[in-house]
Amino acid sequence: MNLPGFERPVFIARMLNNEFKYINNYPEFDGVIMDANLATNFYKVWGKVKEKRNAGGIKFLMVDPNTAKLEHRLCIEKATYKKLNYCPEIDPLIPDDFTHEHAGGFVEEFVTNVLSTQVELEANILLSPYFVAKTVNSPWYDVNLQLAQKSIEIKEEMGFEEPIYATICISIAELTNESSRQKIIQDYRGLNVDGYYILAEGLADRISGAPELAAFLAFTKELSEFRKPVINGFIDGMGIFASAFGSSGFSAGICWLESFNEQNFTLELEGRDEDSRRERFIYIPEVSMKFPQDRAQLIYSNQNINGLTSHQNSTFYHQVAYSWNDRARYYFLEKRYEELEALKGMNDEQRLELLKGRLDAAIAIARQIYDQDIQIRPAHLIRWRDAIDAAII
């Protein structure tokens, strides 16, 4: 189902503290999300984001509580995390902090601080705290359920008016297990939340196999049957296809930050190593892929490749007032929103038909690019098609 106020799936741009110029200069956003530690530390930047929201240029704001990082010593020792009133002072958090027999007061204070931080930062949608559960047997899985339920209680006690979404943070590998997936569905069915925010840990839609992608789509579809909004976090092109399986929208960085992987939490770039150069890539929507600037220009200028017109009607691709790095970001946003606008007013079946046709066309164009001896790695497009076919069954 669509988010209230929208006739199509939404894209929520994940913003870093040094990316405000893209938020400021691009005319209109569905949503913007920022990590709580960054929004708190760079409060002047976040204040400008709120100003744009208040002026109507952003429909809604979200703040990622980023609590999973508090399991790691390197994170809690960083200055931006230390400013969070729910960051541990000495040792990283462990499941026992939430489950031992005297943990009740700690849990209540933790959840209260997490939600209050989001409210103080004027988020329009609240997210329950979360930690990475590799399996449904992980102690973190039970902690996440506990925190989601406590979030509902704290929201009511504090009189918070914003909708509360349960964050489901689970390994993508576990979602491929049918019995585990059904357990998650049943466990979250009874929560009186307003929606769901899925963080499929380890999912990278250009790299993940068809079984993982199919499981992700199936889980989205099954969760959407509760008739509550479902938002997918940290995903790229497959996020659009998830809209045909009941997703209300998805979140990613502006042309990067498209995967959520715990093994990257302690990198200096905090998960951005894999995508460290991708912000300078040019997005070509006809193939749902990004290319280095020189290769993108080569592809667009090749007269033997049919069906490439996205750059011709662009406000930003030929905008010489911007550097190519900046142009890449604005062009990505422009094309991403055009893709979503094409889904306006459609039901899931209509979206699926349109998107499958778009994917078949992308595969055909990718083959043309390959035939022109231009480097391209389109194997994931085949995996996407296989995953979609498997998830439909």
N, C-alpha and C positions, 0 to 999 in steps of 0.2 A: 504494500500500500504506500501511497505517497505521503510525505510529511505534510502536516497541516499548512495550507497556504500555497501548495505547489501542485501543478498538474503534470509533473514529470519527476524522474529521479534527480537528486541533487548531488553536486560536487562540493566537498568541503575542503578548502585549501589549507594544508598544514603549513604554518608560517614559522620561520625562524626569526630571531630578533633582528637580523641584518637584512631582512627581506621586506621591510615595510614599504619600500618604494614601489614594489609590485602591487601590493595591496592598495596603495594610495593612487597609483596611476591607472590601474585597470578600473573601468567605470563601475562595474557591479559584480558582486559575488553572491552565490547562494549562502554559503557559510564559510567561516574561518575558524580554525582550531589552532591553539598554541599550548605547548606544555606549560603546566602550572609554574614550574620553577623558572621558566623564561619570562612568562607574563608577570610574575611577581618581581623578579629581579630587574627587568627592563620595563618598569611600570609606565614610563613616559611613552615608549613605543606602543604598549598595549592601550594606553589612554587614547592615542590617536586612532587606533583600530576601533575602539568604542565610539569615538566621535564619528567615524565613517558609518558605523552601524546606526547610530542615532540619527544620522542624516539620510538614511535610507539606502546607502551604497552597499551594505551588507545585510542580508536578511536575518541572520542569526549567528551567534558566537558560541563556541564550545571551548572548554579548558580541559585538557587532558591531565588528570591528577598525577600521572606518571609514577604511580606507586610501585610498579614492578621494579623500577631501578633501585628502590630502597633495600632490595635484597643484596646489593653489591657494595662493598666497602669503598671502592674507588668512586662510586657515585655519591654516596652520602658525605664524602670528604670534600666534594666540590662546593664552591661558594654559593652557587645558585640553588642547590638543594638545601643547604644549611638554612636558608632563609624561609623554607617552608615550615610551618608550625607543626607538621606531622612527620618531619624527617627525624630519625633517631639520632641522638647526640653522639653515641659511642659505637655501638655495634649494629651491623645490618639486621634487618628484620628477619625472623624465622617463623615458621608456622606455629611453633609452641607459644610465641608471644600472643597469639590470638586464641589458642585452644586450651591452655592449661587452666586449672580449676579456678584460678583467681583472675582470669583475663577479662572479665566482664567490663570493669571500669576502663581498662585500656582500650578495648574494642570500641566502646561508646565514644571515648574522647577522640580516638583516631578517626572514626567515621565523621564525627561532628566537625573536626578540623578540616578534613578533606572536602566535605560538602560546603562548609562555610567559606573556604578559600575560593571555590568556584563561584559562589553567590557574591562574594565581595568583589570578584573580578568581573561580575555582571554577565556571566554565562547564561545563555537562554535555554540550554539543555544541560542537566547535571549528569555526570557519570559516576557510577559506584566505583570505589577503590578496587584494584585488581592486582593479582600476581600471576606469574606464568605457571600454569599447571600443564605438565607434560602429558599426564594421563588422568583419567577420572579417579584413579587410585592414589594420586598424589595428595599429600595433606593440603597443598595449596588449593586444590579443587574445592574441598570442603570449606576452606577459609574464604574463597571467593563467593560461595553461596551464602555463607554467614554474613559477609560484608554487604552483599546485595540486599539481604533481608533487613539488616540493621540500617542501611541507607533509607529504606522505605520508612522505617520507624522514626529515624532522625528527621527526615523531611517533614513528617507530620508533626513531630514534637516542636520543631523549630518554626513551623509555619511557612516553609519555603514554598513559593508558588510555581517555581520552574518544574517542568516534567523531569522525572528521574529515569534514566536508562540503566539497565543492568549490563555491566561489562562482562562479556564472556571471553575469557582469555585462556585458550587451550591450544595445544600443539596441533598443527595441521595433520600430522601423522595419526593422532588419536581420532581425528574426525573420519579417517578412512575406515575405522572399525565401526561397523554398523551397530553393534550392541552398545558401544560407548556413546555413539552419537545419539542413540535413542534414550540413553540414560540422561544425557545432558538436556535433551528436549523435555523429558518428563520432570527433571529437577527444576528447570526454569519456568515450566508451564504454570506452576502455582504461585509465582511471585507477582505481587500486585504492582508491577512497574509500568511505566508508560511506553517503553520501547527497549530495544536491545542494541548494544554496540559490540560487534564481533572483532576480536583481535586473534586471527589465526596465526599463531606463532610458527615461524618457519616457512610460511607461504611466500613465494616469490613467483608471480604469475608468468614471467618469462623463462623461469628455470624449473618450476615444479612440474611433476609428471601429471599425466591425464587422470590417474586415480585420485590424486590429491585435489586437483582442480574440480573433479566431478563431486568429490565429497564436500568440498567447500560450497558448491552450488546447491547440492542436496540439503545441506545443513541450513543454508539461507532460506531455501524453499520451505523446509519443515518448520523453521522458527517463524516464518512469515504467516503461517497458517493460524497463529494466535491472533491475527488481525491487529497487530501492533507494529509500528515502524521498526525496521531493521536497518542499521547502518553498518557497512563494512569498513573497517579501518585499515590503513596502510595497504592499498592495492591500486594497481594501475588499470589497464584496459579491461581485465577480467571483471573489474567492478561495474563496468557498463553492462556486461552480459549478465551479471548477477541481478540486474534490475528486471530481467525477464523471468527471474525465479523468486520474485517477491521483495527484493531489496528496495529500500527507500532512497538509497544513495550510498556514497562511499567517500573516503577521505584519503588524500595523499599529498605530498609536497607539490610545489609548483614546478612540474617537470622532473621531479625526483622524489626521494623518501617514500618508496613504494613497497617496502617490506618491513616486517616486524620480526626481528630475530634476536633471541636472548643472547646469543654468543657475541653479538655486536655491542651489548650494553656498555661494556667497559672500554671500548675503543675511544680514542680522543674525540672522534667525530660522532660518537654515540649512535652507531648504527648506520652511518652514512658512507662508510668506506666503499661498499659495493657500488653506490651511486655517486661517488665523489666527483666524477666528471660529467655526470649525466645532465646537470643543470645547464650545461652549455650545448646540449644536443637540440636538434631541430625535430619537432614532432611532425610526422607525416600521417595524417589521420586515415588516408586511404589504405594504409597497411598497418595501422595501429602500432607503429614503431617509431623510435627516435634514432637519429643518425648524427654523426659529427657534421658540423656546418658544411665543410667542403663536399662531403658525400651527399648530403641532402640537396645542395645546389646542383650537383651533377645529376642526381635523380630527377629533380624537377625540370632541368633544362634538356633532358634527353627526349628527343622527338619520337623515338621508337617505343616509348613506354606510354601506353594509353591509360586514360582514366585519372590522371593527376591534375586536378584543377584547384585544390584547396588554397594554394598560395596566390592564385590570381585575384581572388575576391577578399583578400586580407587587408585589414587596417594596419597591421603591424609588420608583416613579413618584409615589405619594401620600405619601412619607415627608417630612413637613414639618420634621423635625429637620435636613434638609440644605437648602442653598441650591439653587436651580434649576440653577446651573452644575454643582454636585456631583451632583445627582440625575441630570442628563443623562448623566454618565459611568457611574454605577452602573447606570442603567437600560440603557444600551448594552451593558455587559458581561453583564448578566442575559439580555438578549434574544439577544445573539450566541451565548452558550453554549447557550441553549435551541434555537436553530436547528441547532447542531452536534449536540446530543444527539438530535435527531430523525433523524439519519443513522446512529446507532449500529447496528452489526451489518450494514449494507447493503453490497452490492458496488457497483461503479461503475454498472452498468446500473440498479440499483434507485435509487441516488442521483440519476441523471440523470432518471429518470421523475418522482421526487418533486420535484426542483428545477425541472424544466420546468413542472410543474403549478403550483408556487408562483410562478413568473415570470408565467405566464399570468394567475393571480389578481391579481398585483401590477399588471399592466397594466390589468386591468378595474377595480380599485379606484382606480388613478390617474385613470382616465377619470371615475369618479364624483366624485372630488375636483375635477377640472377643471370638471365640469358644475355644481358648487355655487359656481362663480366664486371658488374659492380658488386662489391662485397655486401652481403646481406645474410642474416641468420634468422630465417623465418620458421624454423622447426617448431617453435612454440605455438604458431598459429594452427598447425595440424593438431597439436596436443589440445588446444582450446576447442577445436571442433570435436575431437574425440570425447573430451570431457562433457561438452554440452549434450552430445548424443547420449552419453552414458547417464547423465543426470536426468534426462527426459524420461527414461524408462521407468 
